[in-house]
Amino acid sequence: MSKKTVMIQAVLSALFAALISAGAFIQIPMPSGVPVVIQDMTALLSGMLLGPLWGSVSVILFLLLGIIGLPVFSGKAGLQVLISGPTGGFLLGYLAAALICGIAVHVFIKKYKGASYWVVLSLIALAGTVLLFVCGIAGFMRVTEFSFVKTISLVLIPFIPGNGIKMVVMVLLAGRFRPVIKNYLG
């Protein structure tokens, strides 16, 4: 891998970290304390577009920005948000989901063309979203000590319609921009 390619990937990772961070300011508050945000979509998209390494670097940069005090965790900041906040599991889930989406795209997507390409991207987006919610639900239950049923009713069911829309947008963006980024990186 050339120095130029590494530099471009690092810049793209920084841009995605900024994009994930900017998503903190687009939110709909929810009674559970877990707002509807677009950060989850941009975190997963970083993995789908930049791959497992550089997509994960984007999320790590985002997490570090929040830890050092920038209000990128839905308007909040600090390590305590990750450790003891109701959104901590979701925020850490961004990293796991970006990594898995990046690996899945790297492994599976080159084998498919046409309609199959879009189906595979959709399945990857769904898998990443499910993983993100598993992490988020586990973290929410740990912090709040709510039952599984109450947690599902607070932080899963109300989010299903919005996440369906975000998955469609994510698949469309990934499908259109993957070839562009691949071509740009050489």
Summary of the structure (lengths in Angstrom):
residues: 186
radius of gyration: 16.2
end to end distance: 9.9
largest distance: 51.0
contacts: 639
relative contact order: 0.14
helix: 81%
strand: 3%
